Amino acid sequence: MENSIINPLQHYYEKQETATRECLLALKSIVLSVDENIVYKRKYQIPFFCYNELNLGFLWVHRKKIIVGFVEDKRFSSFNVERKKHSITTLEVNPLDDIPVDEIKQAFRQLITKYKH
């Protein structure tokens, strides 16, 4: 008998409905295509993207909607009134609709540009 071990990220995708899973995998590819230095891992039980050890974004399924999160480290923000380490902006994606590819790529590019300077 063959023992196939499923890593936690694979399980996260496989437990989703087909349309949601396909959308999540497409989003993963879109995010990773933005920059070769984006690292993909599991963090906080969900797919997470990092850039040079800094949190960049995440994918999360909530009530049959996919949430794309954009995480801005406050050290790179010009306006820092809160005491939190990160600022999170989200974009809701319906897995049955077209993915706003350009909007997602642009948001990640803007964060990476801040992190580079």
Summary of the structure (lengths in Angstrom):
residues: 117
radius of gyration: 15.1
end to end distance: 52.8
largest distance: 57.9
contacts: 301
relative contact order: 0.18
helix: 37%
strand: 32%
